[in-house]
Amino acid sequence: MRHLVAKALLTVGLTSSLAVAGNITLTGHDDDFHQSSNAVAQAGAMFTFARNGSALPVLSFDSGTELTTLLTSLGIPFTNVDPNNAAAVTDALFNNALYSSFAVASDSSCGGCDNSPTGEANIAAHATAIANFINAGGGIVGFAGANSAGYYSFVPQTATSVGGAPSSGYTATGIAGIPAVNGDATHNLFFNPGTNGESAFFQIAELNSTGNGTIPPPAAATLVCVACTTSGGIIGGGGGSAPEPATYLFMTGGLAGFALIRKFRGVAGR
């Protein structure tokens, strides 16, 4: 009987711990606009991280051609949708069987970028579909929100930013293999994770040593969320973050299992 108890608990534990979630990466650099060698290198690493080994195309939201040109230069297959066309942005687009990740072009307030607050709001209106997409393993790539306060509203984990970023002083942290970009005009920094409403589940992939007056140095310039879920927490990665409820269940189930196994061993030995 004790073997049956142990097997049942192991099954519950494995079922609870088998979860999938997606990788999120955001940057204040408008890599899609500049497409310098540094920008292309950073964008390529961001897409590699977000796609997480998948060969499926990227779903791009670009009302112009900058993001699609970048994806073409990187050799990444994509399907583009103009986010300004609200009727074209549907829940059905956020399908993990079709796309490895989705990406949103930088906001026009960067001074030459493609997307608008209207298009960004059309994407964010599909929050439930996006949540299902990320929870099932889909990734997200977001570029410069610049002065658009609602740009990052399409991200399931709260991301807040402040414009006025310097063009240099950036250093990669080594997380997710995303390199730094120096020399290009840069359009926003992020509050450090866990402060000012920034999700504590983000990690900093790129630091700025200067800050911008509102955010003191060192300031976050590029964020990643490894195996992120929308319900709070991550699965299988991320420094210093709380485990998912499923992980707690697995842990408590395991402890209970040990207690029960010891109990039945004691009964059997009498």
For each residue, the residues with C-beta under 8 A, 3 or more apart:
1: 4 5 264
2: 5 6 260 261 264 265 268
3: 6 7
4: 1 7 8
5: 1 2 8 9 257 260 261 264
6: 2 3 9 10 257 261
7: 3 4 10 11
8: 4 5 11 12
9: 5 6 12 13 253 254 256 257 260
10: 6 7 13 14 257
11: 7 8 14 15
12: 8 9 15 16 249 253
13: 9 10 16 17 249 250 253 254 257
14: 10 11 17 18
15: 11 12 18
16: 12 13 246 247 249 250 253
17: 13 14 246 247 250
18: 14 15
19: 229 235 244 246
20: 135 136 137 235
21: 134 135 137 227 228 229 234 235 236
22: 50 52 101 133 134 135 136 137 138 139 140 227 228
23: 49 50 52 101 139 140 176 224 225 226 227 228
24: 50 134 139 140 142 155 156 157 202 223 224 225 228
25: 46 49 50 139 140 141 142 176 178 205 222 223 224 225
26: 140 141 142 143 152 155 159 190 222 223 224
27: 31 42 46 142 143 144 181 206 221 222 223
28: 144 145 161 165 186 187 188 189 190 221 222
29: 34 39 42 143 144 181 184 186 187 221 222
30: 33 34 106 110 112 113 143 144 146 184 185 186 187
31: 27 34 35 39 40 42 43 46 70 106 143 181 184
32: 35 39 43 62 66 67 69 70 105 106 113 114 143
33: 30 66 106 110 112 113 114 144
34: 29 30 31 39 184 185
35: 31 32 39 40 66 69 70 73
36: 39 40 181 183 184
37: 40 41
38: 41 42 179 180 181 182 183 184
39: 29 31 32 34 35 36 42 43 181 184
40: 31 35 36 37 43 44 70 73 74
41: 37 38 44 45 179
42: 27 29 31 38 39 45 46 178 179 180 181 222
43: 31 32 39 40 46 47 70 74 141
44: 40 41 47 48 74
45: 41 42 48 49 176 177 178 179
46: 25 27 31 42 43 49 50 141 178 222
47: 43 44 50 51 58 71 74 76 101 103 141
48: 44 45 51 177
49: 23 25 45 46 52 139 176 177 178 224
50: 22 23 24 25 46 47 100 101 103 139 140 141
51: 47 48 54 56 58 76 100 101 139
52: 22 23 49 100 101 137 139
53:
54: 51 100 101
55: 100
56: 51 98 99 100
57: 76 77 78 79 98 99 100
58: 47 51 71 76 77 78 79 99 100 101 102 103 141
59: 78 79 81 93 94 98 99 101 102 103
60: 67 68 71 78 79 80 81 102 103 105
61: 67 80 81 82 83 89 102 103 104 105 115 119 123
62: 32 65 66 67 68 80 82 83 105 114 115
63: 82 83 84 105 114 115 116 119
64: 67 105 114 115
65: 62 68 69 114
66: 32 33 35 62 69 70 105 106 113 114
67: 32 60 61 62 64 70 71 80 103 104 105 106 114 143
68: 60 62 65 71 72 78 80
69: 32 35 65 66 72 73
70: 31 32 35 40 43 66 67 73 74
71: 47 58 60 67 68 74 76 77 78 103
72: 68 69 75 76 78
73: 35 40 69 70
74: 40 43 44 47 70 71
75: 72
76: 47 51 57 58 71 72
77: 57 58 71
78: 57 58 59 60 68 71 72
79: 57 58 59 60 98 99
80: 60 61 62 67 68
81: 59 60 61 85 88 89 93
82: 61 62 63 85 88 119
83: 61 62 63 88 89 104 115 118 119 120 122 123
84: 63 116 118 119 122
85: 81 82 88 89 122
86: 89 122 125
87: 90
88: 81 82 83 85
89: 61 81 83 85 86 93 122 123 125 126
90: 87 93 126
91: 94 126 128 129
92: 95 129
93: 59 81 89 90 99 102 126 129
94: 59 91 99 102 126 129 130 132 133 138
95: 92 98 99 133
96: 99 133 136 137 138
97:
98: 56 57 59 79 95
99: 56 57 58 59 79 93 94 95 96 102 138
100: 50 51 52 54 55 56 57 58 138 139
101: 22 23 47 50 51 52 54 58 59 138 139 140 141
102: 58 59 60 61 93 94 99 133 138 139 140 141
103: 47 50 58 59 60 61 67 71 140 141 142 143
104: 61 67 83 115 120 123 141 142 143 151 154
105: 32 60 61 62 63 64 66 67 113 114 115 143
106: 30 31 32 33 66 67 110 113 114 115 143 144 145 146 187
107: 110 113 115 116 117 120 144 145 146 147 148 151
108: 112 113 114 115 116 146
109: 113 146 147 148 163 187
110: 30 33 106 107 113 144 146 185 187
111: 146 185
112: 30 33 108
113: 30 32 33 66 105 106 107 108 109 110 143 144 146
114: 32 33 62 63 64 65 66 67 105 106 108
115: 61 62 63 64 83 104 105 106 107 108 119 120
116: 63 84 107 108 119 120
117: 107 120 121 148 150 151
118: 83 84 121 122
119: 61 63 82 83 84 115 116 122 123
120: 83 104 107 115 116 117 123 124 148 150 151 153 154
121: 117 118 124 125 150 153
122: 83 84 85 86 89 118 119 125
123: 61 83 89 104 119 120 126 130 154
124: 120 121 127 150 153 154
125: 86 89 121 122
126: 89 90 91 93 94 123 129 130
127: 124 130 131 154 156
128: 91 131 132
129: 91 92 93 94 126 132 133
130: 94 123 126 127 133 134 140 154 156
131: 127 128 134 135 156 230
132: 94 128 129 135 136
133: 22 94 95 96 102 129 130 136 138
134: 21 22 24 130 131 137 138 139 140 156 228 229 230
135: 20 21 22 131 132 229 230 231
136: 20 22 96 132 133
137: 20 21 22 52 96 134
138: 22 94 96 99 100 101 102 133 134
139: 22 23 24 25 49 50 51 52 100 101 102 134
140: 22 23 24 25 26 50 101 102 103 130 134 154 155 156
141: 25 26 43 46 47 50 58 101 102 103 104
142: 24 25 26 27 103 104 145 151 152 154 155 159
143: 26 27 29 30 31 32 67 103 104 105 106 113
144: 27 28 29 30 33 106 107 110 113 151 186 187 188
145: 28 106 107 142 148 149 151 152 161 187 188
146: 30 106 107 108 109 110 111 113 151 163 187 188
147: 107 109 163 187 188
148: 107 109 117 120 145 151
149: 145
150: 117 120 121 124 153
151: 104 107 117 120 142 144 145 146 148 161
152: 26 142 145 155 159 160 161
153: 120 121 124 150
154: 104 120 123 124 127 130 140 142
155: 24 26 140 142 152 158 159
156: 24 127 130 131 134 140 228 229 230
157: 24 199 201 202 225 228 230
158: 155 197 198 199
159: 26 142 152 155 190 198 199 202 223
160: 152 190 191 196 197 198
161: 28 145 151 152 188 189 190 191
162: 188 189 190 191 212 214 215
163: 109 146 147 187 188 212
164: 188 189 212 213 214
165: 28 186 187 188 189 208 212 219 221
166: 169 186 208 210 212
167: 182 183 184 185 186
168: 182 183 210
169: 166 182 208 209 210
170: 180 181 182 186 206 207 208 209 221
171: 180 206 207 208 209
172: 178 179 180 205 206
173: 203 204 205 206 207
174: 177
175: 178 203 204 205 224
176: 23 25 45 49 205 224 226
177: 45 48 49 174
178: 25 42 45 46 49 172 175 205 206 222 224
179: 38 41 42 45 172 206
180: 38 42 170 171 172 206 221 222
181: 27 29 31 36 38 39 42 170 184 186 206
182: 38 167 168 169 170
183: 36 38 167 168
184: 29 30 31 34 36 38 39 167 181
185: 30 34 110 111 167
186: 28 29 30 144 165 166 167 170 181 221
187: 28 29 30 106 109 110 144 145 146 147 163 165
188: 28 144 145 146 147 161 162 163 164 165
189: 28 161 162 164 165 208 211 212 215 219 220 221
190: 26 28 159 160 161 162 198 202 215 219 220 221 223
191: 160 161 162 195 196 197 198 215 220
192: 195 198 204 215 219 220
193: 198 199 200 201 202 203 204 220 223
194: 198 199 200
195: 191 192 198
196: 160 191
197: 158 160 191
198: 158 159 160 190 191 192 193 194 195 202 220
199: 157 158 159 193 194 202 225
200: 193 194 241
201: 157 193 225 228 232 233 234 238 241
202: 24 157 159 190 193 198 199 220 223 224 225
203: 173 175 193 223 224 225 226 238 239
204: 173 175 192 193 207 220 222 223
205: 25 172 173 175 176 178 222 223 224
206: 27 170 171 172 173 178 179 180 181 220 221 222
207: 170 171 173 204 218 219 220 221
208: 165 166 169 170 171 189 211 212 217 218 219 220 221
209: 169 170 171 217 218
210: 166 168 169 217 219
211: 189 208 214 215 216 217 218 219
212: 162 163 164 165 166 189 208 215 219
213: 164
214: 162 164 211
215: 162 189 190 191 192 211 212 219 220
216: 211 219
217: 208 209 210 211
218: 207 208 209 211
219: 165 189 190 192 207 208 210 211 212 215 216
220: 189 190 191 192 193 198 202 204 206 207 208 215 223
221: 27 28 29 165 170 180 186 189 190 206 207 208
222: 25 26 27 28 29 42 46 178 180 204 205 206
223: 24 25 26 27 159 190 193 202 203 204 205 220
224: 23 24 25 26 49 175 176 178 202 203 205
225: 23 24 25 157 199 201 202 203 228 234 238
226: 23 176 203 234 236 237 238
227: 21 22 23 234 235 236 237 238
228: 21 22 23 24 134 156 157 201 225 234 238
229: 19 21 134 135 156 232 233 234 235 244
230: 131 134 135 156 157
231: 135 244 245
232: 201 229 242
233: 201 229 241 242 243 244 245 247
234: 21 201 225 226 227 228 229 237 238 241 244
235: 19 20 21 227 229 244 246 247
236: 21 226 227
237: 226 227 234
238: 201 203 225 226 227 228 234 241
239: 203
240:
241: 200 201 233 234 238
242: 232 233
243: 233 247 248 251
244: 19 229 231 233 234 235 247 248
245: 231 233 248 249
246: 16 17 19 235 249 250
247: 16 17 233 235 243 244 250 251
248: 243 244 245 251 252
249: 12 13 16 245 246 252 253
250: 13 16 17 246 247 253 254
251: 243 247 248 254 255
252: 248 249 255 256
253: 9 12 13 16 249 250 256 257
254: 9 13 250 251 257 258
255: 251 252 258 259
256: 9 252 253 259 260
257: 5 6 9 10 13 253 254 260 261
258: 254 255 261 262
259: 255 256 262 263
260: 2 5 9 256 257 263 264
261: 2 5 6 257 258 264 265
262: 258 259 265 266
263: 259 260 266 267
264: 1 2 5 260 261 267 268
265: 2 261 262 268 269
266: 262 263 269 270
267: 263 264 270
268: 2 264 265
269: 265 266
270: 266 267
